[in-house]
């Protein structure tokens, strides 16, 4: 068995001190073996390294967005692990300076691959995201076919979009496999209501792309597994507010956790 979690932790460090405590508490309760993070920043605080230390996860692989400047604010993705990395690789994706990464670890003598990504942002289907997902499928397709592979992250695409349909051709959504459907939504959480600028931005975006002022929410985050894995459990995590505030959440995304059985 291996437990995997994924969460977009939000690059905006406003209220980070409060949010990071909620992140640690929520992630520690899951006791995951591997955690994939998106929107990790390294300045003024390395959010991924801080979480890894607090969670006592000694192995961290951070990949910044493409074309970042050295010694400047760097946003990217990271994988935290309780298992040493046997292999770690990264891939520059086409468009928006996006990147993906994977690590290979050994779980109870069995090789296991976790791929993490943060994909092209655009409401609805977009050829840019389709290209990136195809890059990932081609990349992972170069791995030995007997390897258990999990691909997670913030796909920035809702379940009906073409990129998610493309992923489903070769992978199975863990949440949908366990529940019969995807979650109602994973983004945004009520955290966005704490900042009027974010409220206005979401309203403008919704009016422009969806032609409505009704608040948008949808599922953007997934755990995809190949046929060498059986989903024993899959749940939303980090989906509860702070005890003293109904709008203070760990992030503007919920996380997802899956308990996976490696099929020998």
C-alpha positions in Angstrom: 0.0 0.0 0.0 1.1 3.6 -0.7 -0.7 6.8 0.3 -0.4 9.8 -2.1 -1.7 13.3 -1.6 -1.8 16.4 -3.9 -2.6 20.0 -3.1 -2.1 23.4 -4.7 -0.9 25.4 -1.7 -1.3 28.9 -3.4 1.8 31.0 -4.2 0.2 34.1 -2.6 1.8 34.3 0.8 -0.9 36.6 2.3 -2.0 35.0 5.6 0.7 32.3 5.0 1.5 31.9 8.7 -2.1 30.9 9.5 -2.5 28.9 6.3 0.7 26.9 6.7 -0.4 25.7 10.2 -3.6 24.5 8.7 -1.7 22.8 5.9 0.6 21.0 8.3 -2.2 19.9 10.6 -4.3 18.6 7.7 -1.4 16.9 5.9 0.0 15.3 9.1 -3.4 13.8 9.8 -3.2 12.0 6.5 0.3 10.6 7.1 0.9 10.3 3.3 4.0 8.6 1.9 4.3 11.1 -1.0 2.8 14.5 -1.3 2.7 16.5 -4.5 2.6 20.3 -4.2 1.8 23.0 -6.7 2.4 26.8 -6.5 5.4 26.3 -4.2 7.5 29.5 -3.7 11.1 29.8 -2.5 11.3 33.4 -1.5 10.9 35.0 1.0 10.2 31.5 2.5 10.6 28.1 0.8 7.1 26.9 1.4 7.8 23.3 0.2 10.9 22.8 2.3 9.1 24.3 5.3 6.3 21.8 5.0 8.6 18.9 4.4 10.5 19.7 7.6 7.3 20.1 9.6 6.0 16.8 8.3 9.3 15.0 8.8 9.5 14.1 5.1 13.3 14.0 4.4 13.2 13.8 0.6 12.1 16.9 -1.4 12.3 17.5 -5.2 11.5 21.1 -6.3 11.2 22.2 -9.9 10.7 25.9 -10.7 8.7 27.2 -13.6 10.7 27.5 -16.8 12.7 30.7 -17.5 12.7 31.9 -13.9 15.5 34.3 -13.0 18.2 33.1 -10.5 17.8 34.7 -7.0 14.3 35.9 -7.7 11.0 34.8 -6.5 10.6 31.3 -7.8 7.3 29.5 -8.2 7.1 25.8 -9.1 6.1 22.4 -8.0 7.5 19.9 -5.5 7.3 16.3 -4.4 7.8 15.4 -0.7 8.5 11.8 0.2 9.2 9.4 3.0 11.1 7.2 0.6 14.5 8.0 -1.0 14.4 9.0 -4.7 15.8 6.3 -7.0 15.2 8.6 -10.0 14.0 12.2 -10.4 13.2 13.9 -13.7 11.6 17.1 -14.9 10.0 18.2 -18.2 9.4 21.7 -19.6 5.9 21.9 -21.0 4.9 24.0 -24.0 3.2 27.2 -22.9 2.9 29.5 -19.8 6.4 28.3 -18.5 4.8 25.2 -17.0 6.8 22.2 -15.9 6.2 18.7 -14.7 8.3 16.3 -12.6 8.4 12.7 -11.6 10.2 10.6 -9.0 10.7 6.9 -8.7 10.8 5.3 -5.3 10.7 1.8 -4.0 7.7 0.8 -1.8 8.1 -2.7 -0.1 10.5 -3.8 -2.8 8.2 -2.5 -5.6 9.3 0.4 -7.9 6.6 3.2 -7.9 6.5 6.4 -10.0 4.7 9.7 -9.0 4.3 12.4 -11.6 3.3 15.9 -10.5 2.3 18.8 -12.7 0.5 22.2 -12.9 -1.0 22.7 -16.3 -2.2 25.3 -18.8 -4.6 27.8 -17.3 -7.7 28.7 -19.4 -11.4 28.2 -18.6 -12.8 25.2 -20.4 -10.9 23.1 -23.0 -7.8 24.6 -24.6 -5.4 23.2 -27.1 -2.5 24.4 -25.0 -3.5 22.1 -22.1 -4.1 19.3 -24.5 -0.6 19.6 -25.8 0.8 19.6 -22.3 -1.2 16.5 -21.3 0.0 14.7 -24.5 3.6 15.6 -23.6 3.0 14.0 -20.2 1.5 10.8 -21.7 4.4 10.5 -24.1 6.9 11.1 -21.4 5.4 8.6 -19.0 5.0 6.2 -21.9 8.8 5.9 -22.1 8.8 4.2 -18.6 8.9 0.4 -18.4 5.3 -0.7 -18.9 5.3 -2.8 -15.7 5.8 0.2 -13.4 2.9 1.4 -11.2 2.5 5.1 -12.2 0.4 7.9 -10.6 0.0 11.3 -12.3 -1.4 14.1 -10.1 -1.7 17.8 -9.9 -3.7 20.9 -10.7 -4.8 20.2 -14.3 -6.7 23.5 -14.5 -9.3 21.6 -16.4 -12.8 20.4 -15.3 -13.9 16.8 -15.9 -15.6 17.5 -19.2 -12.6 19.1 -20.8 -10.6 17.5 -23.6 -7.4 17.3 -21.6 -9.0 15.3 -18.9 -10.6 13.0 -21.5 -7.1 12.5 -22.9 -5.8 11.5 -19.5 -8.6 9.0 -19.1 -7.5 7.2 -22.2 -4.5 5.8 -20.4 -5.2 6.5 -16.7 -8.1 6.2 -14.2 -9.2 9.0 -11.9 -8.8 7.6 -8.4 -11.6 9.8 -7.0 -14.1 8.8 -9.7 -13.1 5.1 -9.4 -13.8 5.2 -5.7 -17.0 7.4 -5.7 -18.4 6.9 -9.1 -17.9 10.5 -10.0 -15.5 13.4 -9.6 -15.9 15.8 -6.6 -18.4 18.6 -7.0 -15.5 21.0 -6.8 -11.9 21.4 -5.6 -11.5 25.2 -6.3 -12.0 27.9 -5.2 -12.4 27.5 -1.4 -14.0 30.3 0.6 -10.4 31.6 1.2 -10.8 33.9 -1.9 -13.6 35.8 -0.1 -11.1 37.2 2.4 -9.5 39.4 -0.2 -11.7 41.8 -2.2 -9.1 41.9 -5.1 -9.4 38.2 -5.5 -13.2 38.5 -5.4 -13.2 41.0 -8.1 -10.7 39.0 -10.2 -12.9 35.9 -10.0 -16.0 37.9 -10.8 -14.3 39.5 -13.9 -13.0 36.1 -15.0 -16.3 34.5 -14.7 -18.1 37.3 -16.5 -15.6 37.2 -19.4 -15.4 33.5 -19.9 -18.7 32.2 -18.6 -20.9 35.2 -19.3 -22.4 35.1 -15.8 -21.8 36.8 -12.4 -22.6 33.6 -10.6 -19.6 32.4 -8.6 -17.7 29.7 -10.4 -16.4 26.6 -8.8 -15.2 23.3 -10.3 -12.9 20.3 -10.1 -9.4 21.0 -11.3 -7.3 18.6 -9.2 -6.9 14.9 -9.8 -5.1 11.7 -8.9 -4.7 9.5 -12.0 -3.5 5.9 -11.7 -2.5 3.2 -14.2 -3.7 -0.4 -14.3 -1.0 -1.6 -11.9 -2.7 0.1 -9.0 -6.0 -0.5 -7.2 -7.8 2.4 -5.4 -8.7 1.4 -1.9 -9.7 4.9 -0.7 -9.8 8.4 -2.2 -11.0 11.6 -0.4 -10.9 15.3 -0.5 -8.6 16.7 2.2 -7.8 20.1 3.6 -11.4 21.0 3.0 -12.2 22.4 6.4 -11.8 26.0 7.7 -9.9 27.1 10.7 -11.8 26.7 14.0 -12.0 30.5 14.4 -13.0 31.5 10.9 -15.4 30.1 8.3 -13.3 31.6 5.4 -9.8 30.8 6.5 -8.8 27.6 4.6 -5.3 26.0 4.0 -5.5 27.1 0.3 -7.8 28.2 -2.4 -7.9 24.5 -3.6 -8.9 21.4 -1.7 -6.4 18.6 -1.7 -7.0 14.9 -2.7 -5.6 11.8 -1.0 -5.6 8.2 -2.2 -4.7 4.9 -0.6 -3.4 2.7 -3.4 -2.6 -0.9 -3.6 0.3 -1.9 -5.8 -0.7 -5.0 -7.9 2.1 -7.4 -8.3 
